[in-house]
Amino acid sequence: MNPEDFQSEATGRLVEVDLPRSKYSFVPDPMPLEWDMPTGLWPTLAEAKQAIAKLDGMGRYMPNPELLLRPLQNREALRSSSMEGTYATPEELLLYDASPVDPVSDKDRVNEWREVWNYGRALLVGKQLLDAGYPLSLALLRAMHEELLSGVRGQDKSPGEFRKGLVQIGHDARFVPPPHFCLSECLSGFEEALGQDVTYDGLIKAFMMHYQFETIHPFKDGNGRVGRLLLSLQIYKELGLENPWIYMSAFFERYKDEYIEYLYNVSACGGWEKWLLFCLRGVIDQANDSVARVDALVRLKEDYQGRIHDQTQASARLIQIINDLFENPVVTIPAFSERYGVSFPTAKSDVQKLCELGVLEKHRKKQRPQIFLAAGIMQAAYSEQ
């Protein structure tokens, strides 16, 4: 870490450490509870809040928003994990979700599927705790971290525990977070700020806290993913949304170099305005993207239900299957048979009907059991628009 980068406007102090590639680490100042927001942020903040309100308004009037929220959360899990070098296709994630198994070795591809799947479970754990009345806190962060690293290669990275040693960001140690002997001080201030009111907007607070979390880097592994989980949940709580609709990983991944640079510049020279402007533009991008996806999914659901109702022998089970496909649009006949408690021939007949109606189609990959997918749902939910 180059100490010459850190100017008088730096938002913390340098502390000497003993690392091969750096003699310094950075300890951030506590989060400011009073801060005069630059006037240049106001127009973009207003546009971001408007975009969020539109998305949340759509969600409030859905009979079952979970059916449409789930694809957005799965996409977030895929994008957030790929930022850390863990890759899975939507089909792999959805098939694993239908039948989770443990990896048999460190090289087993199941490790990557499990890591991505765990991200969604960690998000669910966090939301359930918040909805049960638990505050945003260090305990909530530890619970999500433990879920994130459950049953995968990161188990040796102390799931649910804060680190007890030094870490560095980048092979060249361009940035070194606070040493472990400063963690208690940093985390105590971080938790206090999470629960306190501030003089600026809650959305601004969420992104300032995201900077603070990533700068503290409290875990040995999984900090990026936990930080993005916290960001979505904090926006959900700070803005009083009906559901956590805002997921930033796709935007952060698309502009990863800028994301890293803006975070660094907050530490080095107090570059709050550029960091926050970047984040607010990301909110607008992601909110509008989610509105378009939700619109497409709603239209698709109505279309599929119409196709079913047009059949003279449509069954209640087929209607339920249509609804369930929005949660997991990748299926097999044996899985159908088990899920709906019907015989294999009946499940096969249902799948054939849905193929004839253009709802399902065979996956291009031939395997046993044959995979069928709702291509329209996959396109609306997971394609890069």
C-alpha positions as CSV (number, residue, x, y, z in Angstrom):
1,M,0.0,0.0,0.0
2,N,1.5,3.3,-1.1
3,P,1.3,5.8,1.8
4,E,1.8,8.7,-0.6
5,D,-1.7,8.1,-2.0
6,F,-3.3,9.1,1.3
7,Q,-3.7,12.8,1.4
8,S,-4.8,15.2,4.2
9,E,-8.5,14.6,3.1
10,A,-8.1,10.8,3.8
11,T,-11.0,9.3,5.8
12,G,-8.8,7.5,8.3
13,R,-5.3,6.9,9.4
14,L,-2.4,4.6,8.4
15,V,-1.1,2.0,10.9
16,E,2.2,0.2,10.5
17,V,2.0,-3.6,9.9
18,D,4.3,-6.3,8.8
19,L,3.4,-7.7,5.4
20,P,5.7,-8.7,2.6
21,R,4.2,-6.2,0.2
22,S,3.1,-3.4,2.5
23,K,4.2,-1.8,5.7
24,Y,1.0,0.0,6.3
25,S,-2.7,-0.7,6.7
26,F,-5.7,1.7,6.7
27,V,-8.0,2.3,9.7
28,P,-11.1,4.2,8.7
29,D,-12.6,7.0,10.8
30,P,-16.0,6.2,12.4
31,M,-19.0,6.8,10.1
32,P,-20.1,10.5,10.2
33,L,-23.6,10.8,11.6
34,E,-23.8,14.4,10.5
35,W,-22.7,15.2,7.0
36,D,-23.5,18.0,4.5
37,M,-24.4,16.2,1.3
38,P,-23.0,18.0,-1.8
39,T,-25.7,19.7,-3.7
40,G,-24.5,18.0,-6.9
41,L,-25.9,14.7,-5.6
42,W,-29.5,15.9,-5.1
43,P,-30.8,15.5,-8.6
44,T,-29.4,11.9,-9.0
45,L,-30.6,11.0,-5.5
46,A,-34.1,12.2,-6.4
47,E,-34.1,10.1,-9.6
48,A,-32.8,7.1,-7.7
49,K,-35.5,7.4,-5.0
50,Q,-38.2,7.7,-7.7
51,A,-36.9,4.6,-9.5
52,I,-36.9,2.6,-6.2
53,A,-40.5,3.8,-5.4
54,K,-41.7,2.7,-8.8
55,L,-40.2,-0.8,-8.3
56,D,-41.5,-1.1,-4.8
57,G,-44.9,0.1,-5.8
58,M,-45.2,-2.7,-8.4
59,G,-44.2,-5.2,-5.7
60,R,-46.9,-4.0,-3.3
61,Y,-49.7,-4.9,-5.6
62,M,-48.5,-8.3,-6.6
63,P,-50.6,-11.2,-5.2
64,N,-47.4,-13.2,-4.5
65,P,-44.3,-11.0,-4.9
66,E,-42.0,-13.9,-3.9
67,L,-42.6,-15.5,-7.3
68,L,-41.1,-12.5,-9.0
69,L,-38.6,-11.6,-6.3
70,R,-36.9,-15.0,-6.4
71,P,-35.5,-14.6,-9.9
72,L,-34.1,-11.2,-9.0
73,Q,-32.4,-12.7,-6.0
74,N,-31.0,-15.7,-7.9
75,R,-29.5,-13.3,-10.4
76,E,-28.0,-11.3,-7.6
77,A,-26.4,-14.5,-6.2
78,L,-24.9,-15.4,-9.6
79,R,-23.5,-11.9,-10.2
80,S,-22.2,-11.3,-6.7
81,S,-20.5,-14.7,-6.7
82,S,-18.9,-14.2,-10.1
83,M,-17.4,-10.9,-8.8
84,E,-15.4,-13.1,-6.5
85,G,-14.4,-15.7,-9.2
86,T,-17.1,-18.2,-8.4
87,Y,-19.2,-19.1,-11.5
88,A,-22.4,-21.0,-12.1
89,T,-24.9,-20.8,-14.9
90,P,-28.6,-20.1,-14.0
91,E,-29.4,-23.6,-15.0
92,E,-26.8,-25.1,-12.7
93,L,-28.0,-23.0,-9.8
94,L,-31.6,-23.9,-10.3
95,L,-30.9,-27.6,-10.7
96,Y,-28.8,-27.5,-7.6
97,D,-31.6,-25.7,-5.8
98,A,-34.0,-28.4,-6.7
99,S,-31.7,-31.1,-5.3
100,P,-28.8,-29.9,-3.1
101,V,-25.9,-32.2,-2.5
102,D,-22.6,-31.9,-0.7
103,P,-19.3,-31.7,-2.8
104,V,-17.2,-34.8,-2.7
105,S,-13.8,-33.0,-3.1
106,D,-12.3,-29.6,-3.4
107,K,-12.3,-29.9,-7.2
108,D,-15.9,-30.9,-7.4
109,R,-18.0,-28.4,-9.4
110,V,-20.6,-28.7,-6.8
111,N,-18.5,-26.4,-4.6
112,E,-19.2,-23.5,-6.9
113,W,-22.9,-24.3,-7.2
114,R,-23.1,-24.6,-3.4
115,E,-21.4,-21.3,-2.9
116,V,-23.8,-19.5,-5.2
117,W,-26.8,-21.3,-3.6
118,N,-25.5,-20.3,-0.2
119,Y,-25.6,-16.6,-1.2
120,G,-29.4,-16.9,-1.7
121,R,-29.8,-18.7,1.7
122,A,-27.7,-16.1,3.5
123,L,-30.0,-13.3,2.0
124,L,-33.0,-15.3,3.3
125,V,-31.5,-15.6,6.7
126,G,-30.8,-11.9,6.9
127,K,-34.3,-10.9,5.8
128,Q,-35.9,-13.4,8.2
129,L,-34.0,-12.0,11.1
130,L,-34.9,-8.4,10.1
131,D,-38.5,-9.2,9.7
132,A,-38.5,-10.9,13.1
133,G,-37.4,-7.7,14.6
134,Y,-33.7,-8.1,14.9
135,P,-31.7,-5.0,14.1
136,L,-29.0,-4.5,11.5
137,S,-26.1,-5.6,13.6
138,L,-22.8,-7.5,13.8
139,A,-24.8,-10.6,14.9
140,L,-26.8,-10.5,11.7
141,L,-23.6,-10.2,9.7
142,R,-22.1,-13.2,11.4
143,A,-25.3,-15.2,10.8
144,M,-25.2,-14.4,7.1
145,H,-21.5,-15.1,6.8
146,E,-21.9,-18.5,8.5
147,E,-24.7,-19.4,6.1
148,L,-22.6,-18.2,3.1
149,L,-19.6,-20.5,3.9
150,S,-21.6,-23.5,5.1
151,G,-20.5,-26.8,3.5
152,V,-18.1,-25.3,1.0
153,R,-14.4,-24.8,0.5
154,G,-14.4,-21.7,2.7
155,Q,-15.2,-23.6,5.9
156,D,-11.5,-23.2,6.9
157,K,-12.1,-19.4,6.6
158,S,-13.9,-19.3,10.0
159,P,-17.6,-19.0,9.0
160,G,-19.4,-16.7,11.3
161,E,-16.3,-15.4,13.0
162,F,-14.4,-12.2,12.6
163,R,-10.8,-12.5,11.5
164,K,-7.9,-12.7,13.9
165,G,-5.1,-11.8,11.5
166,L,-4.1,-9.5,8.7
167,V,-5.7,-9.5,5.2
168,Q,-4.8,-7.6,2.0
169,I,-6.8,-6.7,-1.1
170,G,-5.1,-7.5,-4.4
171,H,-2.0,-9.6,-5.0
172,D,0.1,-6.5,-4.7
173,A,-1.5,-5.4,-1.4
174,R,-2.7,-2.2,-3.0
175,F,-5.1,-1.8,0.0
176,V,-4.6,-3.3,3.5
177,P,-7.7,-3.2,5.8
178,P,-7.3,-2.5,9.5
179,P,-5.1,-4.9,11.4
180,H,-6.9,-7.4,13.7
181,F,-6.0,-5.5,16.8
182,C,-8.0,-2.5,15.5
183,L,-11.0,-4.6,14.5
184,S,-12.9,-4.3,17.8
185,E,-12.7,-0.5,17.7
186,C,-13.8,-0.4,14.0
187,L,-16.6,-2.9,14.3
188,S,-18.0,-1.3,17.5
189,G,-18.3,2.1,15.7
190,F,-19.7,0.4,12.6
191,E,-22.5,-1.4,14.6
192,E,-23.3,1.8,16.5
193,A,-23.7,3.7,13.2
194,L,-25.9,1.0,11.7
195,G,-28.5,1.6,14.4
196,Q,-28.3,5.4,14.6
197,D,-30.2,8.1,12.8
198,V,-28.2,10.4,10.5
199,T,-28.8,13.9,9.1
200,Y,-28.7,12.7,5.5
201,D,-30.8,10.3,3.3
202,G,-31.1,6.6,4.2
203,L,-30.0,5.6,0.7
204,I,-26.8,7.7,1.1
205,K,-26.2,6.1,4.5
206,A,-26.5,2.6,3.0
207,F,-23.7,3.3,0.5
208,M,-21.5,5.0,3.0
209,M,-21.9,2.0,5.3
210,H,-21.1,-0.3,2.4
211,Y,-17.8,1.6,1.9
212,Q,-17.2,1.3,5.7
213,F,-17.8,-2.4,5.7
214,E,-15.6,-3.2,2.7
215,T,-12.9,-1.0,4.2
216,I,-13.0,-2.8,7.5
217,H,-13.1,-6.2,5.8
218,P,-13.9,-8.0,9.0
219,F,-13.8,-11.6,7.8
220,K,-11.1,-13.8,6.4
221,D,-13.2,-14.6,3.3
222,G,-16.5,-13.6,1.9
223,N,-16.4,-9.9,2.7
224,G,-17.5,-8.7,-0.8
225,R,-20.5,-11.0,-0.8
226,V,-21.5,-10.2,2.8
227,G,-21.1,-6.5,2.1
228,R,-23.4,-6.7,-0.9
229,L,-25.9,-8.7,1.1
230,L,-25.9,-6.1,3.8
231,L,-26.3,-3.3,1.2
232,S,-29.5,-4.8,-0.2
233,L,-30.9,-5.4,3.3
234,Q,-30.0,-2.0,4.5
235,I,-31.7,-0.3,1.6
236,Y,-34.7,-2.5,2.3
237,K,-34.9,-1.3,5.9
238,E,-33.7,2.3,5.6
239,L,-36.2,3.1,2.9
240,G,-39.1,1.0,4.4
241,L,-39.6,-1.1,1.2
242,E,-42.1,-3.9,1.0
243,N,-39.3,-6.3,0.0
244,P,-35.5,-6.1,-0.7
245,W,-35.8,-5.2,-4.4
246,I,-32.5,-3.5,-5.0
247,Y,-29.5,-5.6,-5.9
248,M,-26.3,-3.9,-7.0
249,S,-24.0,-6.8,-7.9
250,A,-24.7,-6.8,-11.7
251,F,-23.9,-3.0,-11.8
252,F,-20.8,-3.4,-9.6
253,E,-19.6,-6.3,-11.7
254,R,-20.1,-4.4,-15.0
255,Y,-18.1,-1.5,-13.7
256,K,-15.8,-3.4,-11.4
257,D,-12.7,-1.3,-12.0
258,E,-14.6,1.9,-11.2
259,Y,-16.2,0.3,-8.1
260,I,-12.7,-0.6,-6.7
261,E,-11.2,2.8,-7.6
262,Y,-14.0,4.9,-6.1
263,L,-13.9,2.9,-2.9
264,Y,-10.1,3.4,-2.7
265,N,-10.4,7.1,-3.3
266,V,-12.9,7.6,-0.5
267,S,-10.1,6.3,1.8
268,A,-7.2,8.0,0.1
269,C,-8.7,11.5,-0.5
270,G,-12.2,11.6,0.9
271,G,-13.8,11.1,-2.5
272,W,-17.3,10.6,-1.2
273,E,-19.2,12.6,-3.9
274,K,-17.9,10.5,-6.8
275,W,-18.4,7.3,-4.9
276,L,-22.0,8.2,-4.0
277,L,-22.8,9.5,-7.5
278,F,-21.6,6.2,-9.0
279,C,-23.7,4.2,-6.6
280,L,-26.9,6.3,-7.2
281,R,-26.5,5.9,-10.9
282,G,-26.2,2.2,-10.2
283,V,-29.5,2.3,-8.3
284,I,-31.2,3.9,-11.2
285,D,-29.8,1.4,-13.6
286,Q,-30.7,-1.6,-11.4
287,A,-34.1,-0.4,-10.4
288,N,-35.1,0.3,-14.0
289,D,-33.6,-3.1,-15.0
290,S,-35.7,-4.8,-12.3
291,V,-38.8,-3.0,-13.4
292,A,-38.4,-4.2,-16.9
293,R,-37.8,-7.7,-15.7
294,V,-40.8,-7.7,-13.4
295,D,-42.9,-6.3,-16.2
296,A,-41.8,-9.1,-18.5
297,L,-42.3,-11.8,-15.9
298,V,-45.8,-10.5,-15.1
299,R,-46.8,-10.5,-18.7
300,L,-45.3,-13.9,-19.2
301,K,-47.2,-15.3,-16.2
302,E,-50.5,-13.9,-17.5
303,D,-49.7,-15.4,-21.0
304,Y,-48.9,-18.8,-19.5
305,Q,-52.0,-18.8,-17.4
306,G,-54.1,-17.8,-20.4
307,R,-52.7,-20.8,-22.4
308,I,-53.6,-23.1,-19.6
309,H,-57.1,-21.8,-19.2
310,D,-57.7,-22.1,-22.9
311,Q,-57.3,-25.9,-22.5
312,T,-60.6,-27.6,-21.9
313,Q,-59.0,-30.2,-19.6
314,A,-56.8,-27.8,-17.7
315,S,-56.1,-29.1,-14.2
316,A,-55.5,-27.1,-11.0
317,R,-52.1,-28.8,-10.8
318,L,-51.0,-27.3,-14.1
319,I,-52.0,-23.8,-12.8
320,Q,-49.8,-24.5,-9.7
321,I,-47.0,-25.7,-11.9
322,I,-47.1,-22.5,-13.9
323,N,-46.8,-20.5,-10.6
324,D,-43.9,-22.7,-9.4
325,L,-42.0,-22.3,-12.6
326,F,-41.4,-18.7,-11.7
327,E,-39.5,-19.8,-8.6
328,N,-37.6,-22.5,-10.5
329,P,-37.9,-22.7,-14.3
330,V,-35.6,-25.7,-14.7
331,V,-37.2,-29.1,-14.0
332,T,-37.1,-32.8,-14.6
333,I,-39.9,-35.3,-14.8
334,P,-38.8,-37.2,-11.7
335,A,-38.7,-33.9,-9.8
336,F,-42.2,-33.1,-11.0
337,S,-43.4,-36.5,-9.9
338,E,-41.9,-36.1,-6.4
339,R,-43.0,-32.5,-5.9
340,Y,-46.6,-32.9,-6.9
341,G,-47.1,-36.4,-5.6
342,V,-48.1,-37.9,-8.9
343,S,-46.9,-41.0,-10.8
344,F,-44.1,-40.7,-13.3
345,P,-46.5,-41.2,-16.3
346,T,-48.7,-38.4,-15.0
347,A,-45.7,-36.1,-14.5
348,K,-44.5,-36.9,-18.0
349,S,-47.9,-36.1,-19.4
350,D,-47.9,-32.7,-17.6
351,V,-44.5,-31.9,-19.0
352,Q,-45.6,-32.9,-22.5
353,K,-48.7,-30.6,-22.2
354,L,-46.5,-27.7,-21.1
355,C,-44.1,-28.4,-24.0
356,E,-47.0,-28.4,-26.5
357,L,-48.2,-25.1,-25.0
358,G,-44.8,-23.5,-25.5
359,V,-44.2,-23.1,-21.8
360,L,-41.4,-25.7,-21.4
361,E,-38.8,-27.0,-23.9
362,K,-36.1,-29.6,-23.7
363,H,-32.7,-28.4,-22.7
364,R,-30.1,-28.6,-25.5
365,K,-27.9,-30.8,-23.3
366,K,-29.0,-34.4,-23.5
367,Q,-28.7,-36.2,-20.2
368,R,-30.6,-38.4,-17.8
369,P,-33.0,-37.4,-16.5
370,Q,-33.8,-35.0,-19.3
371,I,-33.9,-31.3,-18.3
372,F,-36.8,-29.1,-19.3
373,L,-36.8,-25.3,-18.9
374,A,-39.2,-22.4,-19.2
375,A,-37.1,-20.5,-21.7
376,G,-39.3,-17.4,-21.6
377,I,-38.8,-17.1,-17.8
378,M,-35.1,-17.8,-18.1
379,Q,-34.8,-15.0,-20.7
380,A,-36.7,-12.5,-18.7
381,A,-35.0,-13.2,-15.4
382,Y,-31.4,-13.9,-16.3
383,S,-30.5,-12.5,-19.7
384,E,-28.3,-9.4,-19.8
385,Q,-30.6,-6.7,-21.2
